[in-house]
Amino acid sequence: MTTFKLKITPRASKNEIVGELSDGTIKIKLKAPPIDGKANEELIKFLSSEWKIPKTKIKIIRGLTSKNKIIKVE
């Protein structure tokens, strides 16, 4: 199991991993709005595609309603 700190920017023009901040946080832009969990769903789908792992292996463990999230990858 590995954890990652993420900073999410919703309502972007495209889904992309922007880079890494000085504290190790990964900055990600998502097209989905932060409404009714749509950005969280988009995040898991996007990371699954980028990292080529099943969506079921990615869990948001902190920050469900925040731009700052911690995810767990099994």
PQR file with spaces between the fields and no chain letter, atoms N, CA, C, O and H, PARSE charges and radii, in Angstrom:
ATOM       1  N    MET     1       0.835   -1.182    0.000 -0.4000 1.5000
ATOM       2  CA   MET     1       0.000    0.000    0.000 -0.0000 2.0000
ATOM       3  C    MET     1       0.881    1.247    0.000  0.5500 1.7000
ATOM       4  O    MET     1       1.857    1.338    0.744 -0.5500 1.4000
ATOM       5  N    THR     2       0.514    2.202   -0.850 -0.4000 1.5000
ATOM       6  CA   THR     2       1.235    3.463   -0.953 -0.0000 2.0000
ATOM       7  C    THR     2       0.233    4.602   -0.843  0.5500 1.7000
ATOM       8  O    THR     2      -0.882    4.496   -1.354 -0.5500 1.4000
ATOM       9  H    THR     2      -0.279    2.127   -1.454  0.4000 1.0000
ATOM      10  N    THR     3       0.617    5.687   -0.184 -0.4000 1.5000
ATOM      11  CA   THR     3      -0.261    6.853   -0.112 -0.0000 2.0000
ATOM      12  C    THR     3       0.372    8.022   -0.858  0.5500 1.7000
ATOM      13  O    THR     3       1.593    8.147   -0.939 -0.5500 1.4000
ATOM      14  H    THR     3       1.523    5.773    0.231  0.4000 1.0000
ATOM      15  N    PHE     4      -0.496    8.873   -1.400 -0.4000 1.5000
ATOM      16  CA   PHE     4      -0.061   10.055   -2.134 -0.0000 2.0000
ATOM      17  C    PHE     4      -0.874   11.250   -1.671  0.5500 1.7000
ATOM      18  O    PHE     4      -2.076   11.138   -1.429 -0.5500 1.4000
ATOM      19  H    PHE     4      -1.488    8.771   -1.334  0.4000 1.0000
ATOM      20  N    LYS     5      -0.214   12.395   -1.550 -0.4000 1.5000
ATOM      21  CA   LYS     5      -0.907   13.653   -1.280 -0.0000 2.0000
ATOM      22  C    LYS     5      -1.176   14.312   -2.624  0.5500 1.7000
ATOM      23  O    LYS     5      -0.290   14.398   -3.473 -0.5500 1.4000
ATOM      24  H    LYS     5       0.762   12.486   -1.747  0.4000 1.0000
ATOM      25  N    LEU     6      -2.413   14.779   -2.810 -0.4000 1.5000
ATOM      26  CA   LEU     6      -2.803   15.401   -4.068 -0.0000 2.0000
ATOM      27  C    LEU     6      -3.405   16.773   -3.825  0.5500 1.7000
ATOM      28  O    LEU     6      -4.039   17.011   -2.797 -0.5500 1.4000
ATOM      29  H    LEU     6      -3.133   14.709   -2.119  0.4000 1.0000
ATOM      30  N    LYS     7      -3.203   17.671   -4.775 -0.4000 1.5000
ATOM      31  CA   LYS     7      -3.898   18.964   -4.782 -0.0000 2.0000
ATOM      32  C    LYS     7      -4.653   19.016   -6.102  0.5500 1.7000
ATOM      33  O    LYS     7      -4.049   18.965   -7.174 -0.5500 1.4000
ATOM      34  H    LYS     7      -2.688   17.478   -5.610  0.4000 1.0000
ATOM      35  N    ILE     8      -5.970   19.118   -6.020 -0.4000 1.5000
ATOM      36  CA   ILE     8      -6.830   19.027   -7.191 -0.0000 2.0000
ATOM      37  C    ILE     8      -7.331   20.406   -7.602  0.5500 1.7000
ATOM      38  O    ILE     8      -7.715   21.215   -6.758 -0.5500 1.4000
ATOM      39  H    ILE     8      -6.461   19.159   -5.150  0.4000 1.0000
ATOM      40  N    THR     9      -7.322   20.664   -8.914 -0.4000 1.5000
ATOM      41  CA   THR     9      -7.940   21.857   -9.475 -0.0000 2.0000
ATOM      42  C    THR     9      -9.096   21.386  -10.352  0.5500 1.7000
ATOM      43  O    THR     9      -8.865   20.872  -11.446 -0.5500 1.4000
ATOM      44  H    THR     9      -7.010   20.007   -9.600  0.4000 1.0000
ATOM      45  N    PRO    10     -10.346   21.554   -9.888 -0.5600 1.5000
ATOM      46  CA   PRO    10     -11.492   21.133  -10.694  0.2800 2.0000
ATOM      47  C    PRO    10     -11.823   22.163  -11.772  0.5500 1.7000
ATOM      48  O    PRO    10     -11.287   23.272  -11.776 -0.5500 1.4000
ATOM      49  N    ARG    11     -12.709   21.780  -12.680 -0.4000 1.5000
ATOM      50  CA   ARG    11     -13.189   22.641  -13.775 -0.0000 2.0000
ATOM      51  C    ARG    11     -12.053   23.135  -14.665  0.5500 1.7000
ATOM      52  O    ARG    11     -12.076   24.278  -15.122 -0.5500 1.4000
ATOM      53  H    ARG    11     -13.145   20.880  -12.677  0.4000 1.0000
ATOM      54  N    ALA    12     -11.074   22.293  -14.909 -0.4000 1.5000
ATOM      55  CA   ALA    12      -9.961   22.651  -15.795 -0.0000 2.0000
ATOM      56  C    ALA    12     -10.353   22.340  -17.241  0.5500 1.7000
ATOM      57  O    ALA    12     -11.385   21.715  -17.485 -0.5500 1.4000
ATOM      58  H    ALA    12     -11.056   21.365  -14.537  0.4000 1.0000
ATOM      59  N    SER    13      -9.534   22.772  -18.192 -0.4000 1.5000
ATOM      60  CA   SER    13      -9.838   22.521  -19.602 -0.0000 2.0000
ATOM      61  C    SER    13      -9.584   21.071  -19.995  0.5500 1.7000
ATOM      62  O    SER    13     -10.177   20.574  -20.952 -0.5500 1.4000
ATOM      63  H    SER    13      -8.695   23.279  -17.994  0.4000 1.0000
ATOM      64  N    LYS    14      -8.706   20.391  -19.260 -0.4000 1.5000
ATOM      65  CA   LYS    14      -8.447   18.972  -19.534 -0.0000 2.0000
ATOM      66  C    LYS    14      -7.922   18.301  -18.275  0.5500 1.7000
ATOM      67  O    LYS    14      -7.457   18.962  -17.346 -0.5500 1.4000
ATOM      68  H    LYS    14      -8.224   20.795  -18.483  0.4000 1.0000
ATOM      69  N    ASN    15      -8.007   16.972  -18.262 -0.4000 1.5000
ATOM      70  CA   ASN    15      -7.455   16.196  -17.152 -0.0000 2.0000
ATOM      71  C    ASN    15      -5.956   16.042  -17.371  0.5500 1.7000
ATOM      72  O    ASN    15      -5.520   15.592  -18.430 -0.5500 1.4000
ATOM      73  H    ASN    15      -8.386   16.436  -19.016  0.4000 1.0000
ATOM      74  N    GLU    16      -5.171   16.416  -16.370 -0.4000 1.5000
ATOM      75  CA   GLU    16      -3.724   16.253  -16.503 -0.0000 2.0000
ATOM      76  C    GLU    16      -3.040   16.306  -15.144  0.5500 1.7000
ATOM      77  O    GLU    16      -3.514   16.940  -14.202 -0.5500 1.4000
ATOM      78  H    GLU    16      -5.525   16.782  -15.510  0.4000 1.0000
ATOM      79  N    ILE    17      -1.900   15.611  -15.082 -0.4000 1.5000
ATOM      80  CA   ILE    17      -1.019   15.712  -13.922 -0.0000 2.0000
ATOM      81  C    ILE    17      -0.079   16.867  -14.226  0.5500 1.7000
ATOM      82  O    ILE    17       0.695   16.810  -15.181 -0.5500 1.4000
ATOM      83  H    ILE    17      -1.515   15.096  -15.847  0.4000 1.0000
ATOM      84  N    VAL    18      -0.148   17.915  -13.412 -0.4000 1.5000
ATOM      85  CA   VAL    18       0.607   19.137  -13.676 -0.0000 2.0000
ATOM      86  C    VAL    18       2.049   19.001  -13.222  0.5500 1.7000
ATOM      87  O    VAL    18       2.964   19.447  -13.914 -0.5500 1.4000
ATOM      88  H    VAL    18      -0.777   17.961  -12.636  0.4000 1.0000
ATOM      89  N    GLY    19       2.258   18.390  -12.066 -0.4000 1.5000
ATOM      90  CA   GLY    19       3.608   18.248  -11.547 -0.0000 2.0000
ATOM      91  C    GLY    19       3.591   17.987  -10.059  0.5500 1.7000
ATOM      92  O    GLY    19       2.567   17.631   -9.477 -0.5500 1.4000
ATOM      93  H    GLY    19       1.515   18.028  -11.503  0.4000 1.0000
ATOM      94  N    GLU    20       4.750   18.173   -9.459 -0.4000 1.5000
ATOM      95  CA   GLU    20       4.902   17.908   -8.034 -0.0000 2.0000
ATOM      96  C    GLU    20       5.303   19.194   -7.323  0.5500 1.7000
ATOM      97  O    GLU    20       6.197   19.911   -7.773 -0.5500 1.4000
ATOM      98  H    GLU    20       5.582   18.463   -9.931  0.4000 1.0000
ATOM      99  N    LEU    21       4.637   19.479   -6.211 -0.4000 1.5000
ATOM     100  CA   LEU    21       4.971   20.648   -5.406 -0.0000 2.0000
ATOM     101  C    LEU    21       6.188   20.337   -4.534  0.5500 1.7000
ATOM     102  O    LEU    21       6.598   19.181   -4.431 -0.5500 1.4000
ATOM     103  H    LEU    21       3.911   18.897   -5.845  0.4000 1.0000
ATOM     104  N    SER    22       6.761   21.356   -3.914 -0.4000 1.5000
ATOM     105  CA   SER    22       7.988   21.181   -3.131 -0.0000 2.0000
ATOM     106  C    SER    22       7.833   20.220   -1.954  0.5500 1.7000
ATOM     107  O    SER    22       8.813   19.618   -1.514 -0.5500 1.4000
ATOM     108  H    SER    22       6.428   22.295   -3.998  0.4000 1.0000
ATOM     109  N    ASP    23       6.606   20.071   -1.438 -0.4000 1.5000
ATOM     110  CA   ASP    23       6.395   19.152   -0.312 -0.0000 2.0000
ATOM     111  C    ASP    23       6.040   17.732   -0.753  0.5500 1.7000
ATOM     112  O    ASP    23       5.701   16.890    0.079 -0.5500 1.4000
ATOM     113  H    ASP    23       5.810   20.559   -1.795  0.4000 1.0000
ATOM     114  N    GLY    24       6.117   17.464   -2.057 -0.4000 1.5000
ATOM     115  CA   GLY    24       5.833   16.123   -2.560 -0.0000 2.0000
ATOM     116  C    GLY    24       4.400   15.916   -3.009  0.5500 1.7000
ATOM     117  O    GLY    24       4.060   14.851   -3.525 -0.5500 1.4000
ATOM     118  H    GLY    24       6.393   18.148   -2.732  0.4000 1.0000
ATOM     119  N    THR    25       3.553   16.922   -2.818 -0.4000 1.5000
ATOM     120  CA   THR    25       2.158   16.835   -3.246 -0.0000 2.0000
ATOM     121  C    THR    25       2.086   16.838   -4.769  0.5500 1.7000
ATOM     122  O    THR    25       2.765   17.626   -5.426 -0.5500 1.4000
ATOM     123  H    THR    25       3.828   17.786   -2.399  0.4000 1.0000
ATOM     124  N    ILE    26       1.265   15.956   -5.325 -0.4000 1.5000
ATOM     125  CA   ILE    26       1.070   15.887   -6.771 -0.0000 2.0000
ATOM     126  C    ILE    26      -0.091   16.804   -7.135  0.5500 1.7000
ATOM     127  O    ILE    26      -1.175   16.692   -6.563 -0.5500 1.4000
ATOM     128  H    ILE    26       0.713   15.315   -4.791  0.4000 1.0000
ATOM     129  N    LYS    27       0.134   17.715   -8.091 -0.4000 1.5000
ATOM     130  CA   LYS    27      -0.902   18.651   -8.521 -0.0000 2.0000
ATOM     131  C    LYS    27      -1.584   18.097   -9.769  0.5500 1.7000
ATOM     132  O    LYS    27      -0.928   17.748  -10.750 -0.5500 1.4000
ATOM     133  H    LYS    27       1.015   17.806   -8.555  0.4000 1.0000
ATOM     134  N    ILE    28      -2.923   18.022   -9.712 -0.4000 1.5000
ATOM     135  CA   ILE    28      -3.710   17.432  -10.795 -0.0000 2.0000
ATOM     136  C    ILE    28      -4.848   18.371  -11.168  0.5500 1.7000
ATOM     137  O    ILE    28      -5.510   18.934  -10.296 -0.5500 1.4000
ATOM     138  H    ILE    28      -3.456   18.305   -8.915  0.4000 1.0000
ATOM     139  N    LYS    29      -5.074   18.536  -12.481 -0.4000 1.5000
ATOM     140  CA   LYS    29      -6.221   19.294  -12.981 -0.0000 2.0000
ATOM     141  C    LYS    29      -7.255   18.304  -13.511  0.5500 1.7000
ATOM     142  O    LYS    29      -6.916   17.334  -14.188 -0.5500 1.4000
ATOM     143  H    LYS    29      -4.537   18.079  -13.189  0.4000 1.0000
ATOM     144  N    LEU    30      -8.528   18.569  -13.188 -0.4000 1.5000
ATOM     145  CA   LEU    30      -9.627   17.716  -13.641 -0.0000 2.0000
ATOM     146  C    LEU    30     -10.705   18.566  -14.301  0.5500 1.7000
ATOM     147  O    LEU    30     -10.965   19.692  -13.876 -0.5500 1.4000
ATOM     148  H    LEU    30      -8.804   19.357  -12.638  0.4000 1.0000
ATOM     149  N    LYS    31     -11.330   18.021  -15.345 -0.4000 1.5000
ATOM     150  CA   LYS    31     -12.411   18.728  -16.029 -0.0000 2.0000
ATOM     151  C    LYS    31     -13.687   18.773  -15.200  0.5500 1.7000
ATOM     152  O    LYS    31     -14.452   19.732  -15.304 -0.5500 1.4000
ATOM     153  H    LYS    31     -11.119   17.107  -15.691  0.4000 1.0000
ATOM     154  N    ALA    32     -13.927   17.772  -14.394 -0.4000 1.5000
ATOM     155  CA   ALA    32     -15.186   17.649  -13.655 -0.0000 2.0000
ATOM     156  C    ALA    32     -15.338   18.736  -12.591  0.5500 1.7000
ATOM     157  O    ALA    32     -14.350   19.173  -11.999 -0.5500 1.4000
ATOM     158  H    ALA    32     -13.306   16.993  -14.310  0.4000 1.0000
ATOM     159  N    PRO    33     -16.580   19.173  -12.349 -0.5600 1.5000
ATOM     160  CA   PRO    33     -16.821   20.134  -11.271  0.2800 2.0000
ATOM     161  C    PRO    33     -16.852   19.435   -9.917  0.5500 1.7000
ATOM     162  O    PRO    33     -17.110   18.234   -9.840 -0.5500 1.4000
ATOM     163  N    PRO    34     -16.589   20.189   -8.848 -0.5600 1.5000
ATOM     164  CA   PRO    34     -16.600   19.582   -7.507  0.2800 2.0000
ATOM     165  C    PRO    34     -18.018   19.520   -6.930  0.5500 1.7000
ATOM     166  O    PRO    34     -18.281   20.035   -5.844 -0.5500 1.4000
ATOM     167  N    ILE    35     -18.915   18.887   -7.668 -0.4000 1.5000
ATOM     168  CA   ILE    35     -20.321   18.809   -7.266 -0.0000 2.0000
ATOM     169  C    ILE    35     -20.736   17.347   -7.189  0.5500 1.7000
ATOM     170  O    ILE    35     -20.492   16.579   -8.120 -0.5500 1.4000
ATOM     171  H    ILE    35     -18.701   18.468   -8.551  0.4000 1.0000
ATOM     172  N    ASP    36     -21.361   16.962   -6.085 -0.4000 1.5000
ATOM     173  CA   ASP    36     -21.884   15.598   -5.899 -0.0000 2.0000
ATOM     174  C    ASP    36     -20.830   14.518   -6.126  0.5500 1.7000
ATOM     175  O    ASP    36     -21.156   13.436   -6.613 -0.5500 1.4000
ATOM     176  H    ASP    36     -21.559   17.586   -5.330  0.4000 1.0000
ATOM     177  N    GLY    37     -19.579   14.794   -5.783 -0.4000 1.5000
ATOM     178  CA   GLY    37     -18.532   13.787   -5.897 -0.0000 2.0000
ATOM     179  C    GLY    37     -18.041   13.523   -7.309  0.5500 1.7000
ATOM     180  O    GLY    37     -17.292   12.571   -7.529 -0.5500 1.4000
ATOM     181  H    GLY    37     -19.314   15.674   -5.387  0.4000 1.0000
ATOM     182  N    LYS    38     -18.449   14.352   -8.281 -0.4000 1.5000
ATOM     183  CA   LYS    38     -18.049   14.123   -9.678 -0.0000 2.0000
ATOM     184  C    LYS    38     -16.542   14.249   -9.870  0.5500 1.7000
ATOM     185  O    LYS    38     -15.945   13.473  -10.617 -0.5500 1.4000
ATOM     186  H    LYS    38     -19.057   15.126   -8.103  0.4000 1.0000
ATOM     187  N    ALA    39     -15.928   15.215   -9.205 -0.4000 1.5000
ATOM     188  CA   ALA    39     -14.475   15.383   -9.332 -0.0000 2.0000
ATOM     189  C    ALA    39     -13.740   14.199   -8.704  0.5500 1.7000
ATOM     190  O    ALA    39     -12.707   13.773   -9.221 -0.5500 1.4000
ATOM     191  H    ALA    39     -16.413   15.845   -8.599  0.4000 1.0000
ATOM     192  N    ASN    40     -14.254   13.665   -7.602 -0.4000 1.5000
ATOM     193  CA   ASN    40     -13.627   12.492   -6.978 -0.0000 2.0000
ATOM     194  C    ASN    40     -13.711   11.278   -7.898  0.5500 1.7000
ATOM     195  O    ASN    40     -12.740   10.535   -8.041 -0.5500 1.4000
ATOM     196  H    ASN    40     -15.092   14.011   -7.181  0.4000 1.0000
ATOM     197  N    GLU    41     -14.875   11.075   -8.524 -0.4000 1.5000
ATOM     198  CA   GLU    41     -15.033    9.963   -9.469 -0.0000 2.0000
ATOM     199  C    GLU    41     -14.079   10.127  -10.647  0.5500 1.7000
ATOM     200  O    GLU    41     -13.427    9.173  -11.072 -0.5500 1.4000
ATOM     201  H    GLU    41     -15.664   11.679   -8.408  0.4000 1.0000
ATOM     202  N    GLU    42     -14.008   11.353  -11.168 -0.4000 1.5000
ATOM     203  CA   GLU    42     -13.123   11.645  -12.299 -0.0000 2.0000
ATOM     204  C    GLU    42     -11.659   11.414  -11.913  0.5500 1.7000
ATOM     205  O    GLU    42     -10.879   10.897  -12.713 -0.5500 1.4000
ATOM     206  H    GLU    42     -14.538   12.128  -10.823  0.4000 1.0000
ATOM     207  N    LEU    43     -11.292   11.796  -10.697 -0.4000 1.5000
ATOM     208  CA   LEU    43      -9.927   11.601  -10.212 -0.0000 2.0000
ATOM     209  C    LEU    43      -9.554   10.120  -10.216  0.5500 1.7000
ATOM     210  O    LEU    43      -8.494    9.749  -10.720 -0.5500 1.4000
ATOM     211  H    LEU    43     -11.925   12.216  -10.047  0.4000 1.0000
ATOM     212  N    ILE    44     -10.407    9.286   -9.666 -0.4000 1.5000
ATOM     213  CA   ILE    44     -10.112    7.850   -9.600 -0.0000 2.0000
ATOM     214  C    ILE    44     -10.045    7.249  -11.002  0.5500 1.7000
ATOM     215  O    ILE    44      -9.164    6.437  -11.289 -0.5500 1.4000
ATOM     216  H    ILE    44     -11.268    9.588   -9.257  0.4000 1.0000
ATOM     217  N    LYS    45     -10.967    7.642  -11.869 -0.4000 1.5000
ATOM     218  CA   LYS    45     -10.966    7.143  -13.249 -0.0000 2.0000
ATOM     219  C    LYS    45      -9.692    7.588  -13.980  0.5500 1.7000
ATOM     220  O    LYS    45      -9.070    6.797  -14.690 -0.5500 1.4000
ATOM     221  H    LYS    45     -11.682    8.301  -11.636  0.4000 1.0000
ATOM     222  N    PHE    46      -9.312    8.855  -13.800 -0.4000 1.5000
ATOM     223  CA   PHE    46      -8.126    9.408  -14.454 -0.0000 2.0000
ATOM     224  C    PHE    46      -6.845    8.730  -13.973  0.5500 1.7000
ATOM     225  O    PHE    46      -6.015    8.324  -14.786 -0.5500 1.4000
ATOM     226  H    PHE    46      -9.817    9.497  -13.223  0.4000 1.0000
ATOM     227  N    LEU    47      -6.681    8.605  -12.654 -0.4000 1.5000
ATOM     228  CA   LEU    47      -5.471    7.964  -12.121 -0.0000 2.0000
ATOM     229  C    LEU    47      -5.398    6.497  -12.523  0.5500 1.7000
ATOM     230  O    LEU    47      -4.315    5.984  -12.804 -0.5500 1.4000
ATOM     231  H    LEU    47      -7.356    8.935  -11.993  0.4000 1.0000
ATOM     232  N    SER    48      -6.533    5.825  -12.553 -0.4000 1.5000
ATOM     233  CA   SER    48      -6.574    4.430  -12.980 -0.0000 2.0000
ATOM     234  C    SER    48      -6.050    4.300  -14.412  0.5500 1.7000
ATOM     235  O    SER    48      -5.280    3.392  -14.725 -0.5500 1.4000
ATOM     236  H    SER    48      -7.413    6.241  -12.325  0.4000 1.0000
ATOM     237  N    SER    49      -6.474    5.208  -15.258 -0.4000 1.5000
ATOM     238  CA   SER    49      -6.039    5.203  -16.656 -0.0000 2.0000
ATOM     239  C    SER    49      -4.555    5.569  -16.791  0.5500 1.7000
ATOM     240  O    SER    49      -3.812    4.906  -17.514 -0.5500 1.4000
ATOM     241  H    SER    49      -7.100    5.946  -15.004  0.4000 1.0000
ATOM     242  N    GLU    50      -4.133    6.620  -16.097 -0.4000 1.5000
ATOM     243  CA   GLU    50      -2.742    7.079  -16.182 -0.0000 2.0000
ATOM     244  C    GLU    50      -1.755    6.055  -15.627  0.5500 1.7000
ATOM     245  O    GLU    50      -0.709    5.802  -16.225 -0.5500 1.4000
ATOM     246  H    GLU    50      -4.737    7.159  -15.510  0.4000 1.0000
ATOM     247  N    TRP    51      -2.094    5.476  -14.492 -0.4000 1.5000
ATOM     248  CA   TRP    51      -1.192    4.551  -13.813 -0.0000 2.0000
ATOM     249  C    TRP    51      -1.437    3.099  -14.190  0.5500 1.7000
ATOM     250  O    TRP    51      -0.726    2.205  -13.731 -0.5500 1.4000
ATOM     251  H    TRP    51      -2.943    5.682  -14.007  0.4000 1.0000
ATOM     252  N    LYS    52      -2.457    2.861  -15.039 -0.4000 1.5000
ATOM     253  CA   LYS    52      -2.776    1.510  -15.533 -0.0000 2.0000
ATOM     254  C    LYS    52      -2.997    0.505  -14.397  0.5500 1.7000
ATOM     255  O    LYS    52      -2.424   -0.584  -14.376 -0.5500 1.4000
ATOM     256  H    LYS    52      -3.034    3.587  -15.412  0.4000 1.0000
ATOM     257  N    ILE    53      -3.850    0.916  -13.459 -0.4000 1.5000
ATOM     258  CA   ILE    53      -4.246    0.031  -12.360 -0.0000 2.0000
ATOM     259  C    ILE    53      -5.769    0.065  -12.247  0.5500 1.7000
ATOM     260  O    ILE    53      -6.390    1.046  -12.655 -0.5500 1.4000
ATOM     261  H    ILE    53      -4.316    1.800  -13.476  0.4000 1.0000
ATOM     262  N    PRO    54      -6.380   -0.983  -11.703 -0.5600 1.5000
ATOM     263  CA   PRO    54      -7.842   -0.999  -11.570  0.2800 2.0000
ATOM     264  C    PRO    54      -8.342    0.106  -10.630  0.5500 1.7000
ATOM     265  O    PRO    54      -7.691    0.442   -9.641 -0.5500 1.4000
ATOM     266  N    LYS    55      -9.514    0.660  -10.966 -0.4000 1.5000
ATOM     267  CA   LYS    55     -10.112    1.710  -10.129 -0.0000 2.0000
ATOM     268  C    LYS    55     -10.337    1.236   -8.697  0.5500 1.7000
ATOM     269  O    LYS    55     -10.282    2.032   -7.760 -0.5500 1.4000
ATOM     270  H    LYS    55     -10.042    0.387  -11.770  0.4000 1.0000
ATOM     271  N    THR    56     -10.589   -0.049   -8.530 -0.4000 1.5000
ATOM     272  CA   THR    56     -10.857   -0.592   -7.193 -0.0000 2.0000
ATOM     273  C    THR    56      -9.628   -0.558   -6.290  0.5500 1.7000
ATOM     274  O    THR    56      -9.759   -0.722   -5.077 -0.5500 1.4000
ATOM     275  H    THR    56     -10.634   -0.696   -9.291  0.4000 1.0000
ATOM     276  N    LYS    57      -8.449   -0.352   -6.844 -0.4000 1.5000
ATOM     277  CA   LYS    57      -7.209   -0.304   -6.059 -0.0000 2.0000
ATOM     278  C    LYS    57      -6.892    1.103   -5.549  0.5500 1.7000
ATOM     279  O    LYS    57      -5.935    1.287   -4.797 -0.5500 1.4000
ATOM     280  H    LYS    57      -8.342   -0.219   -7.830  0.4000 1.0000
ATOM     281  N    ILE    58      -7.696    2.105   -5.957 -0.4000 1.5000
ATOM     282  CA   ILE    58      -7.465    3.497   -5.562 -0.0000 2.0000
ATOM     283  C    ILE    58      -8.589    3.936   -4.624  0.5500 1.7000
ATOM     284  O    ILE    58      -9.767    3.809   -4.957 -0.5500 1.4000
ATOM     285  H    ILE    58      -8.474    1.956   -6.568  0.4000 1.0000
ATOM     286  N    LYS    59      -8.219    4.452   -3.454 -0.4000 1.5000
ATOM     287  CA   LYS    59      -9.204    4.910   -2.469 -0.0000 2.0000
ATOM     288  C    LYS    59      -8.804    6.296   -1.966  0.5500 1.7000
ATOM     289  O    LYS    59      -7.631    6.549   -1.692 -0.5500 1.4000
ATOM     290  H    LYS    59      -7.262    4.555   -3.183  0.4000 1.0000
ATOM     291  N    ILE    60      -9.780    7.185   -1.848 -0.4000 1.5000
ATOM     292  CA   ILE    60      -9.546    8.491   -1.229 -0.0000 2.0000
ATOM     293  C    ILE    60      -9.739    8.294    0.268  0.5500 1.7000
ATOM     294  O    ILE    60     -10.841    7.988    0.723 -0.5500 1.4000
ATOM     295  H    ILE    60     -10.733    6.980   -2.071  0.4000 1.0000
ATOM     296  N    ILE    61      -8.666    8.470    1.031 -0.4000 1.5000
ATOM     297  CA   ILE    61      -8.776    8.228    2.475 -0.0000 2.0000
ATOM     298  C    ILE    61      -8.937    9.519    3.279  0.5500 1.7000
ATOM     299  O    ILE    61      -9.313    9.473    4.450 -0.5500 1.4000
ATOM     300  H    ILE    61      -7.771    8.719    0.661  0.4000 1.0000
ATOM     301  N    ARG    62      -8.659   10.660    2.668 -0.4000 1.5000
ATOM     302  CA   ARG    62      -8.861   11.945    3.349 -0.0000 2.0000
ATOM     303  C    ARG    62      -9.090   13.027    2.295  0.5500 1.7000
ATOM     304  O    ARG    62      -8.410   13.058    1.269 -0.5500 1.4000
ATOM     305  H    ARG    62      -8.354   10.698    1.716  0.4000 1.0000
ATOM     306  N    GLY    63     -10.051   13.913    2.555 -0.4000 1.5000
ATOM     307  CA   GLY    63     -10.268   15.049    1.668 -0.0000 2.0000
ATOM     308  C    GLY    63     -11.382   14.873    0.660  0.5500 1.7000
ATOM     309  O    GLY    63     -11.317   15.442   -0.430 -0.5500 1.4000
ATOM     310  H    GLY    63     -10.603   13.889    3.388  0.4000 1.0000
ATOM     311  N    LEU    64     -12.404   14.101    0.991 -0.4000 1.5000
ATOM     312  CA   LEU    64     -13.510   13.888    0.050 -0.0000 2.0000
ATOM     313  C    LEU    64     -14.167   15.197   -0.378  0.5500 1.7000
ATOM     314  O    LEU    64     -14.661   15.292   -1.501 -0.5500 1.4000
ATOM     315  H    LEU    64     -12.457   13.638    1.876  0.4000 1.0000
ATOM     316  N    THR    65     -14.185   16.202    0.485 -0.4000 1.5000
ATOM     317  CA   THR    65     -14.814   17.481    0.149 -0.0000 2.0000
ATOM     318  C    THR    65     -13.797   18.616    0.079  0.5500 1.7000
ATOM     319  O    THR    65     -14.157   19.782    0.236 -0.5500 1.4000
ATOM     320  H    THR    65     -13.784   16.125    1.398  0.4000 1.0000
ATOM     321  N    SER    66     -12.545   18.286   -0.153 -0.4000 1.5000
ATOM     322  CA   SER    66     -11.471   19.276   -0.177 -0.0000 2.0000
ATOM     323  C    SER    66     -10.657   19.140   -1.459  0.5500 1.7000
ATOM     324  O    SER    66     -10.658   18.083   -2.091 -0.5500 1.4000
ATOM     325  H    SER    66     -12.252   17.338   -0.280  0.4000 1.0000
ATOM     326  N    LYS    67      -9.963   20.206   -1.841 -0.4000 1.5000
ATOM     327  CA   LYS    67      -9.044   20.135   -2.981 -0.0000 2.0000
ATOM     328  C    LYS    67      -7.775   19.382   -2.608  0.5500 1.7000
ATOM     329  O    LYS    67      -7.083   18.855   -3.480 -0.5500 1.4000
ATOM     330  H    LYS    67      -9.962   21.064   -1.328  0.4000 1.0000
ATOM     331  N    ASN    68      -7.469   19.330   -1.320 -0.4000 1.5000
ATOM     332  CA   ASN    68      -6.300   18.597   -0.838 -0.0000 2.0000
ATOM     333  C    ASN    68      -6.747   17.213   -0.400  0.5500 1.7000
ATOM     334  O    ASN    68      -7.590   17.077    0.487 -0.5500 1.4000
ATOM     335  H    ASN    68      -8.031   19.758   -0.612  0.4000 1.0000
ATOM     336  N    LYS    69      -6.183   16.193   -1.018 -0.4000 1.5000
ATOM     337  CA   LYS    69      -6.613   14.824   -0.767 -0.0000 2.0000
ATOM     338  C    LYS    69      -5.427   13.928   -0.454  0.5500 1.7000
ATOM     339  O    LYS    69      -4.289   14.223   -0.821 -0.5500 1.4000
ATOM     340  H    LYS    69      -5.498   16.304   -1.738  0.4000 1.0000
ATOM     341  N    ILE    70      -5.709   12.839    0.224 -0.4000 1.5000
ATOM     342  CA   ILE    70      -4.736   11.766    0.399 -0.0000 2.0000
ATOM     343  C    ILE    70      -5.395   10.516   -0.154  0.5500 1.7000
ATOM     344  O    ILE    70      -6.500   10.150    0.247 -0.5500 1.4000
ATOM     345  H    ILE    70      -6.633   12.599    0.522  0.4000 1.0000
ATOM     346  N    ILE    71      -4.698    9.861   -1.086 -0.4000 1.5000
ATOM     347  CA   ILE    71      -5.227    8.627   -1.655 -0.0000 2.0000
ATOM     348  C    ILE    71      -4.336    7.460   -1.275  0.5500 1.7000
ATOM     349  O    ILE    71      -3.148    7.620   -0.996 -0.5500 1.4000
ATOM     350  H    ILE    71      -3.800   10.158   -1.411  0.4000 1.0000
ATOM     351  N    LYS    72      -4.941    6.288   -1.274 -0.4000 1.5000
ATOM     352  CA   LYS    72      -4.220    5.045   -0.995 -0.0000 2.0000
ATOM     353  C    LYS    72      -4.306    4.194   -2.250  0.5500 1.7000
ATOM     354  O    LYS    72      -5.379    4.026   -2.829 -0.5500 1.4000
ATOM     355  H    LYS    72      -5.907    6.158   -1.501  0.4000 1.0000
ATOM     356  N    VAL    73      -3.162    3.658   -2.664 -0.4000 1.5000
ATOM     357  CA   VAL    73      -3.109    2.754   -3.812 -0.0000 2.0000
ATOM     358  C    VAL    73      -2.618    1.412   -3.314  0.5500 1.7000
ATOM     359  O    VAL    73      -1.548    1.315   -2.713 -0.5500 1.4000
ATOM     360  H    VAL    73      -2.290    3.795   -2.194  0.4000 1.0000
ATOM     361  N    GLU    74      -3.405    0.374   -3.565 -0.4000 1.5000
ATOM     362  CA   GLU    74      -3.046   -0.977   -3.112 -0.0000 2.0000
ATOM     363  C    GLU    74      -2.277   -1.712   -4.183  0.5500 1.7000
ATOM     364  O    GLU    74      -1.889   -2.864   -3.984 -0.5500 1.4000
ATOM     365  H    GLU    74      -4.274    0.452   -4.053  0.4000 1.0000
